[in-house]
Amino acid sequence: MSDDAHRPESAVPTPRSPVRSLLRLWPYVRPVRARLAGAAGVAVLASGTGLLIPLVLKWLVDGPVAARDAGGIWLGGGLLLLLGLAEAGLFGLRRWLVARPLASVEAAMRAALYRHLQRLPVAFHDRWPTGQLLSRGTTDLQLLRMFLAFPLTFLFVNGVTILAGCAILLTQRWTLGLVLLAPIVPLVVLCSVFEAKYSVAARRSQDQVGDLTTLVEESVLGIRIIKGFGRHRAQAHAYTALTHELRATELHKARLLAAIWGVITILPETAIGAALILGTVQVADGDLSAGTLVAFLSTALALRWPVESIGFLLAISNESATAADRYFEVMDVPPADAADASALAAAAADGAPAPDGLALTGVEFRYPDAPAGAPPTLRGVDLHVRPGETMALVGATGSGKTTLTALVPRLYDVTGGRITLDGRDIMTLPRDELRSLVAVAFEEPTLFSATAAENVLMGGEEADGDGVRRALRIAQAHEFVAALPQAEHTQVGEQGLSLSGGQRQRLALARAVVGSPRFLVLDDPLSALDVHTEARVEAALREVLATTTALIVAHRPSTVLLADRVALLSGGRVTAVGTHQQLLRESAEYAHLMSGTGPADSAPAGAAGPADPARTAEETER
């Protein structure tokens, strides 16, 4: 399976400098920059304290030890102890200084991502797997916090330490210092090669984690389908395949890290060994004091960790850079509101008057990911739902009914024409205002891990307890909700899977009507109900429809009879508008849709001819 199999094309990464990627974190780091700078300063001071230890050793060996001065030896031992305690305390202080601000940075970035996801258009969520988004908001942000806490500081601190240590080495004995500095050039070259290869592997690993998260999430949400069709083995095989891919990538990363760590370790160790041999010879020849050699080697050993940690720090930095790229891939997508300014200007330029109620004029729509040569899903749709009128939308599967209902609350934006509510172009309305005017109930109801009442109140936060109970009565949900363990305060569970399909659909309908909206869009809201419950819901729903302007997608005659007029949608166009009885008499396509038979031209040879619309109307009415 390809690494990009679960990601949209727009998410495929383009090469980018890790430094440039990490610099994009600055707006989030800026509020805590003083604390981080203070922590870096403390770390530099701690590292500098560590470099003083070799100098004390030099004085101790060449002075009190050589002179057999017991008091001086105790003094030198005390100084070494104090320096060690000071170094440990300063590093502990650094950790304390960064803990709280970095937790704040991570929280701010996670909150910004969540807010941005809420503002992104539905078309974005259609393309992006949920697992990829979850991994960006969890593991990627944890990587970034780790980078800010450790590599960001210690790349700077270790750099300063290495420069200061090299200066001390060259000052003490420049010939031995040159021997120790000889591996620098090959180390720089090898680190550059490592960085390029590791960043690719890190990106692949993080994307595979997102793919794995998607598979797990889909398996949990679709557990009934998996068990019902006995697909657990197939899902297990898919999971195993993804884990093996991730394992292979992680092992590749481990091999790269092992190689660079081995090189970074062996080259300095070889240089230290060469310096030790050369220094010992010089001490034996009397050209170098024993204290200077001890200090020199102690300084070189103190620089081992700063040098050897380069590979580790580069690895974390590259993983953090790819995490930053993945985070900003989502943050860089323009929110739905970004197009509003141009839409406002275009709508203002079109000053044509529009009727009251809900009006669609020359509406066209093409999905963003549709092939370039594919025809629009909707084209030239003209429809007017008068104020207080209920319009039923009828059409064969794939005719564009659900798409049309999604355009009214601007889940998608029209690509041509315009939609008006009481004469106002919806593109000129702020989205919050638009969605306070329009309530929607979808055929596939979505419930949240909340109480039944909280799910209903998502359709109108200003509603009180009486409003919730009224909405439940209209949706004929009051009886089963009252029978729940804690009535409307009962948690319905994730996706409402503890309820039946009809119960979920009735709660979704209650959510749509609780706010007494001026415009109501219902996408076949009664499809999961039995005929008796459907009849009761329709009777109660008539009270709501009498006080609102409504557009209802209908597939059954019983639902169509709720409407004042009916619009027939065929091939992305409105081909007929009239009352139910008129269309039964005048439209063969409508008659066949309502009678449940196939198209008129699908009758087999030798069978009776097309159904007579008048007869169909009579049968349907019965």
RAZI-V971622 format. One line per field, one symbol per residue. psi: psi as a letter, one per 20 degrees, with the letter a starting at -180 (. if undefined). burial: 1 if it has 9 or more other ideal C-beta (glycine too) atoms within 8 Angstrom, else 0. A space follows every 10 residues. Layout:
psi: ???
burial: ???
This chain:
psi: pqhjhjqqhi ipqqpqphgh ghhiighhhg hjhgghgghg gghghghhhh ihghhhgghg ghegghilog ghghgggggg gggggggggg hghgghhigg hhhggggghg hgggghhhiq qhhghhhpqh hhhghhiehg hhghhhghhf hggihgghgg ggggghgggh hgohghghgh ihigghgggh hggggghhhg hgggghhhgg ggggggghhg hkhhgghhjk jhgghhgggg ghhhgggggh hgghgghggh ggghghghgg hggghggghg ghghijipqh gggggghggg hhigghghig gghhghgghh ghggghgihg hipprhihih ghhggghhhn jpqqrrbppp okpqppqhjq qhiqqqhqpl pppooqpjqp ppoqrrpjij ghgghihgjk hqqqiqaqpq olipphiipq hgggihhpqq pqhnpprrma rgghggiiin hiqahhhghg hhggjkihgh ghiqgkcijp pirpjkiirr ghgghhhhgh hhihjmqhpp opnmijhjqr hghgggghgh hhgghijrpq oppqiqhhhh iiqhrppppp kjqoiqparg hghhhiohgg ghghijrrqh jjpqpirqaq qphggggghg h.
burial: 0010011000 1010010100 1101100110 0100110111 0111111111 1111111111 1111110000 0110111011 0011011001 1011001110 1111110111 0111011001 1011100111 1111111011 1111111111 1111111101 1101110111 0110011111 1010001001 1001101110 1111111111 1111111110 0000010000 0000100110 1110110011 0110011011 1011101111 1101110111 0110000101 1111111111 0111011111 1111111111 1111111111 1010110011 0011011000 0001101111 1111110000 0000011110 1111110011 1111100011 1111111111 0111011111 1001111110 1001101111 1110101100 1111111011 0010001111 1111111101 1001000101 0100010010 0111111111 1111101011 1111110010 0011111101 1101100111 1111000111 0110111111 0111110001 0011001111 1111100001 0010000000 1010011001 00
